[in-house]
């Protein structure tokens, strides 16, 4: 490790020392759907950390939030334009002006000097190193606290000799499904690909996308997805270089690959913000949110996390159907059927469909599929099996446990539970 490339002193910023704990104030929104937690100073990226918590960047600190919303802040040299990622070694990496920091989950970090004055995007590479996007679309490779190489145009040496302002760094960067690092090139409408061999391939954007990329993510379908705010589009770039575009009604910015085999992105119009869930086929559904969306990420609990100015919101994308009205289920003496009624919120981003199974002391008494989509019947009819109907005839009232196995449009599943009472109805 060279003295020029790394700060020699380990900045031992431990949780019990300079960490700034903060209480979590949950601001209720729709019950069971989302919660908003105060996070003063929150700026940008929010990601799932290696310790099962959410991590985010703030004004002069790296923040940690557990799934209960409790915050801890670790002072660090970060600010607007900084990025945050998890490396192959399980550590957190953040970028700042002229430095990249490596932080443990206890908040202690070391800094590596990058040789440039700007903060840029970060992405882990397949060889265990971390790539930093620097001025002029150059990529700096870091390993073990050292700068071990650059790819792309010359970096610090030429910039030091040139009195003109240094060109900006890439605006976004992500490790793709193919293991290569993909980045949005600054100063031109193009996406670059850095392969394992060190070669960079350029993919110019088709004209309909405009000349700006707002965010990038590796999609669940093997493609690179990005937002084009000026073109009112979300785009997909295959690893072979072909583009697909999807029109949006507002300007899209932050984007992430989320639960349910879907792409999630934020778009805005005249100060209004909406979170959009889109399956790779292009079908979109929406969730309106208050306040500006600065970043979007996915947690270890498969919830979608949104950074606002001073707060972080957790959105559960798969609430699903739940029982309504009476839990008392009279059995028809003629058909041996009972009628169940479920409710699916109009704001839910799923189809609300699956299977419901009733059990008495672990033994199945009835099962049937159900669907609560907009045009479906408002109730679900279940014919009890022989064991179930004989049980109801004999006991008159039978407490049963219900298991709802639900699935959404993206193929995600969720299991929920409820209780009912089967009742014998006389002729």
N, C-alpha and C positions, 0 to 999 in steps of 0.2 A: 504494500500500500504506500503510495507516494505522498509526501507532505503537501505537494502542490494540489493533488486531487482530493485530498480529504482533510477535514478539520481534525487536528491531532487530538483534541480533547473530547472525550466522551461526555456529552451533556446529560448527566444523570438526572433526568427529570422524572422522578418516581411518583406514583399515585399518592403516597402519603405525604409528599413534600409539597410540590407546587401544583398538583392537580386541584382543580376548582370544582368541587361537587356542587350540583344544583338540583333542587327538588323538582319533580315532574308534576306539572299542573295539567291534567287532562281536561280539555275542553270538549264536552260531549257534542257529537253531531248525530247522525242516525244511529239509534241503539243497535249494537251488534254488527254494525257495518264499519265504522271508522272511529278514530280518536286522534286528537291533535294535541301535541305536547310542546310546551314552551321550550324554545332553544335559542335564547338571545345570541345574536351574532352569527347564526348559521348562514353560510354563503352558498355552498355548492354541492359537490358530489356526495352522495350517500350510498354506502355499499355494505354488504354483509361481511363482517370480519371473520378472522379465523377462530375466534373464541365464542361464536354464537351470538354476538351483539352486533348492533348497527354502528358504523363509524361514519363520520362526516367531517367536513372542513368548515371552520368558522373564521372570523376576523381575528387572526393571530393565535389560533388554537386548533388542535385536532380534537374532535368530540367523540365520545363513546356513549351510546344509549342502549340500555338493556331493553328487553321486550316489554317491560313494565313502564318504560318511559323515563327511567332514572338516568340522569346525565352526569358525566364527568368530563371536564375539559382539561386538556394537556397543552400548555403554551408551546407554540411552535412557530417558525418563520413562514407562515402561509397567509394567503390573502386572495383577492380576486384574481382569477386566472390559474390558480393552483389546482392540481389534480391529486387523486388518491386512488391507490390500487393495492391489491394483495399479491405479493410475490410468491414464487414457487417454494420459497423457504418458510412460508407461513407468517412472514413479517408484513407490516404495513409500510407502504412507500408513499411519500408525499413530495410534491415539487414546490419550490419557492424561487425567489429571485436569485439565480445563480447557484442554487443548491438542489439536491435531492436528499430527502431524509429517510432513514430506515428506522421504524419505530416498533418496539415490542408492545404487547397488549398491556404492559404495566406503565406505558407512557414514556419510557426512557428511549432516547433516540441518538443516532449519530448522523452527521451530515457529510455528504460528498459534494465537492465543488465541481460544477459542470463546465465551467469556462465561458458561460454565457450569462447575460444579465437578466434574462426573462424566465418566467415560470412557464412550463409547457405540459402537455399531456403525457401520461405514463401508460405502459402496457407490459405485462410479463411475457417473456419469450420462452420458447420450448427448451432452450438449453439452460434454464434456471436463472438467466440474467434478467434485468429490467431495462426496457428501452425508454428513453426520454426524448420527447420531440422538442428540438431546439430551432434556433433561427435558421431561416432559409430552407425549411423542410428537411433539415438534417436530423438523424436519429442517433443519439448518444447511447452506447451500451454500457451498463454498469454491472459490475459483479464484485461481491465481497468488499464493497466500499471504494472500489477503484473504477475509473473510466478506462475501459479496455478497448474502445474503438468507436468510430463513427461511420455512418452510412449516408450517402447522399452528397449534397454540396459541401464544400469546405466550411469549417466552423469558426472556431475562435481565432485562429491565426490570421485568416483573411479578413475577418471582421475587425481585428485590432489594427490592421494596416489601412483599412478603408474608412475614411472620415464620414461617409454617408451612413444614415441610420441602418441598422441591421434589419433584414427582412424578418417578418413575423414567423413564429413557429407554426407547425400544423395545428389546426383548430380542434381536432379530435383524433383519438387513436384507440385501437382495440385489437386484441388478439383474436384472430378469426378461427372458425371451425377447422380450417386446414392447417392450423399451427403457425401460419404466417402472421405478421403484424400489418394491419391495414390502417391507413391514416388519411385524414382530409387535408389536402395540400393547401397551404396558405398562398394567397396571391393569384391563384388560378383555379378554375372550376374542374378539379380533378381529384381522384382518389388514388393513393399510392399503395403498393403492396411490397413489403420487404420480406423476401423469402429466406429460408435457412441458409442459402448459399450467399447471402449478402447482396443480391441483386434487387434493384427496385424496378417495378413495373408500374407504368402510369396508365390510368383509365380515365380519360376525359369525360366529364358529365355531358349527356345529351342536352340540347338547348332548353328543353322544357323545364329542367330543374333549376335554371338560373345559375348564379355564380357563388352561392353561399351554402355551406353545410352547417346545420345547427347541432347535430349530434350523430353518433354512430354506435352500433351495437352488433354483436354476433348473434344472428337469429337462430331459432331452434330448428330451422329447416336447412341449415348448412350455408345460408347466404349472409352477406353483410348488409345490414339495414341502416338507413340514414334518413335524416330529415333535411328538406330543402325549403327554408322559410319563404324565400322570395318566389319560388315556383309553386307554392301552395301544394307541396307534394311530399310523400314519403316514398323513398326509393329502396330497391333491392338490387344489389350487385352480386351476381354469382361468382364463384371462385374461378370460373372460366372467362369472366369479363363481360357478361351480358347484363343489361340493365332492365328493370321493370319499374314502372312508376304507378303510384296510386294518388289520386287527387284528394286533397283535403279542403274543407270549407274555410279553415282559418290557417294562420301561419304556424307550422309545427317546429318545435325546438328540441327539448330533452327527449331522449328515447332509451328504452331498455328492453331486453328480452325478459319476459315475465312468466308467471304461472299460466297454466292452461294452454301451453304450446302456442303462445301469443306474443305479439309485439305491443308494447305499451308506450305511448308518447304523449307529450303535453303540447297543446296548441292554444293560441291566443288571438283575440280580436278586440280591439278597443278597450283593453284592460280586463276583459273577461278571459278566464282560463278553463280549459276542459282537459281531462285525462281521457285518452282514447285507447280502447283495447281493440286490436286488430289481429285476426287470424291470418296466416300467410296467404290464404286465398283472397284476402282483401275485404272481408266483411268487418265492419266497424260497429262498436257500441261505445257509449259515452257516459262520462261521469263529471258533472260540473263541480268545480272547487272554488272557494273564495281565495282571493289573493294571488300574487304572482308565483309561478312555479319556477324555481331555480334549478332543481335537479330532481331526478326520479331514479329509484333503484328498487331492488327486490331483497327482502330479508330472508333469514333462515327459516322463518315461519311461513314462507310463501306469500306473505303480504306485500303490497306495493307501498313503498315509502316515498313521500314527496317532501322536498325541502322548500319551505316558504321563507320569507324574510322574518326571521325570529322564531320560527316554529318548524316542527316536523310532523307531518300527518301520516298516519297508517291507514291504508285502505284495504279491507278484506275483499278480494275480487270474487270470492265464491261463497256467498252466504247460503244460497239454495232455498228450497221450499221447506216450510215448517208447518206443523198441524195448527189449524184454527178451529174455532167454534167448540162444540162439546167433545170431550174425550170419552163420552159414553157412546158405545157402538151397539145399538140394538140389532140382533140377528134376525133376519126374516125367517119365519117358520116354513116358508114355501121354497125359497131359493137358497137358504142358508148363507145369505150374503150380508155383508155390512158395508156401510158407506163412510169413507174417510174424506175429509176436506183439508186441503193444504193451501198455503198462501205463498206466492213468490213476489217479492217486492218489484215494483216497476223499475226501480233503479238497479236491480240486480243484473250483472253482466253475464248471465248464464241462461240456459234453456230450462232449467228446473225440471229435470226428468231423471228417472231412475227406477229403482225397485224398492218396495216396502215389504218387510217380513214381520209377522207377529209371532211371538213366542210366549209359551206358558212354561215357566220353570225350565227354560232352555230348549223346550221342544216346539217345533214349528206347528202353528195352528192355521196359518194362511199366508200366502204370498201373492203379490201381483205387481206388474209394472205401473208406473204413473207418469203423467206429464202435465206440467202446469204452464205451458206456453200460452201466448196471448189468445189463440183461437181454440184452445182445448176446452174440454168439459170442465166445469168448476168442481167436480167431485170425482172420486175414484172408488170403483166398486170392487170388493174382494169377496170371493166365495171361500168360506172356511173349508178346510179338509175334514175328513171323517173324524179324526181325533178332536178337532176343534169344535165341531158342532155337537158331538156327543158330550163334550165337556160342558158346553153352555147349557144343554138340555138338563144335565144332571145337577150342576151347581147353581144355575140361574145367573150368577155374576162371576166373571172370571177376569182378574187383573192380568194384563199382558204387556210385554215389552215390545216396542216397535224399533226396528232398525231401518233407516233410510239410506240406501246406497245410491248416491246421486252422481250424475256426470254433466259436464258442460260442453259447450260447442267445441272447445279445444281438446277434449279428451281427458281433462282432469277429473278426478273423482273425490268425493267427500262422503264420510259416513257420519250420520247424526242419529240421535236416539230420542225416543219419546215413550210415554206410557198411556195406555188406554184401558178401558173396562168393557169387556164384552157382556152384553145383557140379553137374557132370553126374552123374546117378545111373544106374547100369547096370540093365538089366532083370533 
